[in-house]
Amino acid sequence: MSAFEASLYAKEVGATLVIPIHMDNPAFPPNFDFIREMFEKYDVDYEILENDESIEIE
């Protein structure tokens, strides 16, 4: 799923927070600027975590 598709899907299902995953494949490096642009364009809250980083969701 592309960042564009993910942002539209998140908006459609009413996601309150999106955390992109499976983005550490060196064969397909992510374009974080584009990902941020799409989520912000469609007003989707997101958090991009570093490898091995975690957050607590309440």
A tleap script that builds the chain and sets N, CA, C and O, in Angstrom:
source leaprc.protein.ff14SB
mol = sequence {
  NMET SER ALA PHE GLU ALA SER LEU TYR ALA
  LYS GLU VAL GLY ALA THR LEU VAL ILE PRO
  ILE HIE MET ASP ASN PRO ALA PHE PRO PRO
  ASN PHE ASP PHE ILE ARG GLU MET PHE GLU
  LYS TYR ASP VAL ASP TYR GLU ILE LEU GLU
  ASN ASP GLU SER ILE GLU ILE CGLU
}
set mol.1.N position { 0.858 -1.163 0.000 }
set mol.1.CA position { 0.000 0.000 0.000 }
set mol.1.C position { 0.913 1.237 0.000 }
set mol.1.O position { 1.845 1.338 0.798 }
set mol.2.N position { 0.629 2.144 -0.887 }
set mol.2.CA position { 1.430 3.364 -0.955 }
set mol.2.C position { 1.012 4.336 0.146 }
set mol.2.O position { -0.016 4.146 0.796 }
set mol.3.N position { 1.807 5.367 0.347 }
set mol.3.CA position { 1.463 6.395 1.331 }
set mol.3.C position { 0.158 7.079 0.952 }
set mol.3.O position { -0.645 7.412 1.824 }
set mol.4.N position { -0.056 7.289 -0.319 }
set mol.4.CA position { -1.298 7.893 -0.795 }
set mol.4.C position { -2.486 7.009 -0.432 }
set mol.4.O position { -3.472 7.485 0.131 }
set mol.5.N position { -2.387 5.716 -0.758 }
set mol.5.CA position { -3.477 4.781 -0.447 }
set mol.5.C position { -3.693 4.659 1.060 }
set mol.5.O position { -4.831 4.603 1.526 }
set mol.6.N position { -2.612 4.618 1.807 }
set mol.6.CA position { -2.716 4.498 3.264 }
set mol.6.C position { -3.406 5.712 3.865 }
set mol.6.O position { -4.228 5.576 4.772 }
set mol.7.N position { -3.078 6.893 3.367 }
set mol.7.CA position { -3.704 8.095 3.917 }
set mol.7.C position { -5.194 8.133 3.598 }
set mol.7.O position { -5.997 8.516 4.449 }
set mol.8.N position { -5.572 7.742 2.391 }
set mol.8.CA position { -6.995 7.706 2.029 }
set mol.8.C position { -7.738 6.651 2.854 }
set mol.8.O position { -8.847 6.897 3.328 }
set mol.9.N position { -7.126 5.485 3.020 }
set mol.9.CA position { -7.758 4.416 3.796 }
set mol.9.C position { -7.938 4.846 5.253 }
set mol.9.O position { -9.002 4.648 5.838 }
set mol.10.N position { -6.893 5.432 5.830 }
set mol.10.CA position { -6.963 5.875 7.220 }
set mol.10.C position { -8.071 6.902 7.401 }
set mol.10.O position { -8.803 6.866 8.390 }
set mol.11.N position { -8.192 7.807 6.453 }
set mol.11.CA position { -9.242 8.826 6.519 }
set mol.11.C position { -10.623 8.170 6.411 }
set mol.11.O position { -11.544 8.522 7.147 }
set mol.12.N position { -10.753 7.222 5.495 }
set mol.12.CA position { -12.039 6.559 5.247 }
set mol.12.C position { -12.522 5.771 6.466 }
set mol.12.O position { -13.711 5.789 6.784 }
set mol.13.N position { -11.606 5.083 7.146 }
set mol.13.CA position { -12.015 4.259 8.294 }
set mol.13.C position { -12.009 5.034 9.607 }
set mol.13.O position { -12.365 4.479 10.646 }
set mol.14.N position { -11.614 6.298 9.581 }
set mol.14.CA position { -11.632 7.113 10.780 }
set mol.14.C position { -10.520 6.804 11.760 }
set mol.14.O position { -10.703 6.932 12.971 }
set mol.15.N position { -9.368 6.399 11.251 }
set mol.15.CA position { -8.237 6.087 12.126 }
set mol.15.C position { -7.857 7.315 12.949 }
set mol.15.O position { -7.801 8.426 12.421 }
set mol.16.N position { -7.601 7.119 14.219 }
set mol.16.CA position { -7.203 8.242 15.071 }
set mol.16.C position { -5.689 8.417 15.095 }
set mol.16.O position { -5.198 9.496 15.427 }
set mol.17.N position { -4.946 7.371 14.749 }
set mol.17.CA position { -3.489 7.446 14.677 }
set mol.17.C position { -3.004 6.363 13.718 }
set mol.17.O position { -3.428 5.210 13.795 }
set mol.18.N position { -2.108 6.755 12.817 }
set mol.18.CA position { -1.515 5.809 11.873 }
set mol.18.C position { -0.037 5.672 12.213 }
set mol.18.O position { 0.672 6.664 12.383 }
set mol.19.N position { 0.413 4.427 12.310 }
set mol.19.CA position { 1.830 4.139 12.541 }
set mol.19.C position { 2.295 3.245 11.394 }
set mol.19.O position { 2.031 2.043 11.398 }
set mol.20.N position { 2.984 3.827 10.415 }
set mol.20.CA position { 3.457 3.016 9.288 }
set mol.20.C position { 4.426 1.930 9.772 }
set mol.20.O position { 5.278 2.179 10.625 }
set mol.21.N position { 4.279 0.714 9.207 }
set mol.21.CA position { 5.153 -0.405 9.578 }
set mol.21.C position { 5.700 -1.066 8.322 }
set mol.21.O position { 5.275 -0.748 7.212 }
set mol.22.N position { 6.626 -1.970 8.495 }
set mol.22.CA position { 7.264 -2.709 7.402 }
set mol.22.C position { 7.903 -1.754 6.405 }
set mol.22.O position { 7.721 -1.880 5.194 }
set mol.23.N position { 8.657 -0.798 6.939 }
set mol.23.CA position { 9.278 0.197 6.073 }
set mol.23.C position { 10.794 0.137 6.148 }
set mol.23.O position { 11.461 1.142 5.904 }
set mol.24.N position { 11.354 -1.026 6.481 }
set mol.24.CA position { 12.797 -1.122 6.642 }
set mol.24.C position { 13.443 -2.028 5.594 }
set mol.24.O position { 14.524 -2.572 5.821 }
set mol.25.N position { 12.786 -2.186 4.457 }
set mol.25.CA position { 13.317 -3.020 3.389 }
set mol.25.C position { 14.271 -2.187 2.535 }
set mol.25.O position { 13.830 -1.253 1.865 }
set mol.26.N position { 15.570 -2.503 2.544 }
set mol.26.CA position { 16.522 -1.698 1.775 }
set mol.26.C position { 16.264 -1.742 0.269 }
set mol.26.O position { 16.693 -0.838 -0.449 }
set mol.27.N position { 15.583 -2.758 -0.220 }
set mol.27.CA position { 15.257 -2.827 -1.646 }
set mol.27.C position { 14.197 -1.799 -2.030 }
set mol.27.O position { 14.109 -1.399 -3.191 }
set mol.28.N position { 13.394 -1.372 -1.060 }
set mol.28.CA position { 12.323 -0.398 -1.294 }
set mol.28.C position { 12.374 0.668 -0.201 }
set mol.28.O position { 11.498 0.713 0.662 }
set mol.29.N position { 13.394 1.523 -0.235 }
set mol.29.CA position { 13.521 2.521 0.832 }
set mol.29.C position { 12.341 3.491 0.812 }
set mol.29.O position { 11.922 3.937 -0.256 }
set mol.30.N position { 11.807 3.816 1.980 }
set mol.30.CA position { 10.647 4.704 2.045 }
set mol.30.C position { 11.032 6.161 1.794 }
set mol.30.O position { 12.145 6.589 2.101 }
set mol.31.N position { 10.111 6.892 1.244 }
set mol.31.CA position { 10.277 8.330 1.054 }
set mol.31.C position { 9.467 9.004 2.163 }
set mol.31.O position { 8.272 9.256 2.002 }
set mol.32.N position { 10.117 9.289 3.276 }
set mol.32.CA position { 9.423 9.818 4.439 }
set mol.32.C position { 8.802 11.184 4.177 }
set mol.32.O position { 7.764 11.510 4.754 }
set mol.33.N position { 9.414 11.974 3.327 }
set mol.33.CA position { 8.827 13.277 2.996 }
set mol.33.C position { 7.479 13.096 2.312 }
set mol.33.O position { 6.521 13.804 2.622 }
set mol.34.N position { 7.405 12.145 1.380 }
set mol.34.CA position { 6.150 11.881 0.676 }
set mol.34.C position { 5.099 11.316 1.633 }
set mol.34.O position { 3.926 11.683 1.559 }
set mol.35.N position { 5.518 10.430 2.523 }
set mol.35.CA position { 4.607 9.842 3.507 }
set mol.35.C position { 4.017 10.946 4.386 }
set mol.35.O position { 2.804 11.008 4.588 }
set mol.36.N position { 4.879 11.805 4.901 }
set mol.36.CA position { 4.398 12.922 5.733 }
set mol.36.C position { 3.457 13.831 4.938 }
set mol.36.O position { 2.413 14.248 5.438 }
set mol.37.N position { 3.839 14.129 3.700 }
set mol.37.CA position { 3.023 14.995 2.845 }
set mol.37.C position { 1.616 14.427 2.653 }
set mol.37.O position { 0.633 15.161 2.752 }
set mol.38.N position { 1.516 13.135 2.382 }
set mol.38.CA position { 0.208 12.521 2.140 }
set mol.38.C position { -0.649 12.508 3.411 }
set mol.38.O position { -1.835 12.836 3.357 }
set mol.39.N position { -0.065 12.134 4.545 }
set mol.39.CA position { -0.842 12.106 5.780 }
set mol.39.C position { -1.289 13.506 6.182 }
set mol.39.O position { -2.407 13.689 6.662 }
set mol.40.N position { -0.429 14.480 5.988 }
set mol.40.CA position { -0.805 15.849 6.332 }
set mol.40.C position { -1.834 16.406 5.346 }
set mol.40.O position { -2.753 17.122 5.745 }
set mol.41.N position { -1.682 16.083 4.081 }
set mol.41.CA position { -2.631 16.553 3.061 }
set mol.41.C position { -4.047 16.074 3.367 }
set mol.41.O position { -5.011 16.818 3.186 }
set mol.42.N position { -4.171 14.842 3.826 }
set mol.42.CA position { -5.484 14.264 4.105 }
set mol.42.C position { -5.847 14.329 5.588 }
set mol.42.O position { -6.778 13.664 6.042 }
set mol.43.N position { -5.093 15.142 6.336 }
set mol.43.CA position { -5.393 15.423 7.743 }
set mol.43.C position { -5.499 14.150 8.584 }
set mol.43.O position { -6.466 13.943 9.318 }
set mol.44.N position { -4.468 13.300 8.452 }
set mol.44.CA position { -4.403 12.043 9.205 }
set mol.44.C position { -3.284 12.167 10.229 }
set mol.44.O position { -2.153 12.502 9.880 }
set mol.45.N position { -3.601 11.897 11.500 }
set mol.45.CA position { -2.566 11.902 12.534 }
set mol.45.C position { -1.696 10.665 12.371 }
set mol.45.O position { -2.201 9.561 12.166 }
set mol.46.N position { -0.388 10.858 12.464 }
set mol.46.CA position { 0.538 9.747 12.254 }
set mol.46.C position { 1.735 9.888 13.170 }
set mol.46.O position { 2.012 10.964 13.699 }
set mol.47.N position { 2.433 8.789 13.347 }
set mol.47.CA position { 3.676 8.754 14.114 }
set mol.47.C position { 4.613 7.813 13.376 }
set mol.47.O position { 4.301 6.635 13.201 }
set mol.48.N position { 5.745 8.318 12.948 }
set mol.48.CA position { 6.744 7.481 12.287 }
set mol.48.C position { 7.795 7.134 13.328 }
set mol.48.O position { 8.477 8.013 13.854 }
set mol.49.N position { 7.920 5.856 13.618 }
set mol.49.CA position { 8.854 5.387 14.641 }
set mol.49.C position { 10.155 4.932 14.005 }
set mol.49.O position { 10.176 4.454 12.871 }
set mol.50.N position { 11.231 5.085 14.749 }
set mol.50.CA position { 12.521 4.539 14.333 }
set mol.50.C position { 12.506 3.029 14.571 }
set mol.50.O position { 11.692 2.531 15.348 }
set mol.51.N position { 13.404 2.303 13.904 }
set mol.51.CA position { 13.517 0.866 14.178 }
set mol.51.C position { 13.761 0.653 15.668 }
set mol.51.O position { 14.567 1.358 16.276 }
set mol.52.N position { 13.082 -0.293 16.239 }
set mol.52.CA position { 13.163 -0.655 17.648 }
set mol.52.C position { 12.585 0.401 18.593 }
set mol.52.O position { 12.714 0.259 19.809 }
set mol.53.N position { 11.961 1.442 18.076 }
set mol.53.CA position { 11.307 2.441 18.920 }
set mol.53.C position { 9.879 1.964 19.192 }
set mol.53.O position { 9.275 1.288 18.359 }
set mol.54.N position { 9.353 2.315 20.342 }
set mol.54.CA position { 7.983 1.944 20.669 }
set mol.54.C position { 7.285 3.133 21.317 }
set mol.54.O position { 7.924 4.064 21.809 }
set mol.55.N position { 5.962 3.076 21.303 }
set mol.55.CA position { 5.166 4.071 22.009 }
set mol.55.C position { 4.058 3.338 22.719 }
set mol.55.O position { 3.702 2.212 22.369 }
set mol.56.N position { 3.522 3.993 23.717 }
set mol.56.CA position { 2.399 3.413 24.452 }
set mol.56.C position { 1.116 4.073 23.975 }
set mol.56.O position { 1.019 5.299 23.922 }
set mol.57.N position { 0.141 3.257 23.631 }
set mol.57.CA position { -1.135 3.768 23.140 }
set mol.57.C position { -2.186 3.473 24.194 }
set mol.57.O position { -2.339 2.334 24.635 }
set mol.58.N position { -2.893 4.490 24.584 }
set mol.58.CA position { -3.922 4.317 25.618 }
set mol.58.C position { -5.295 4.262 25.003 }
set mol.58.O position { -6.287 4.120 25.718 }
savepdb mol mol.pdb
quit
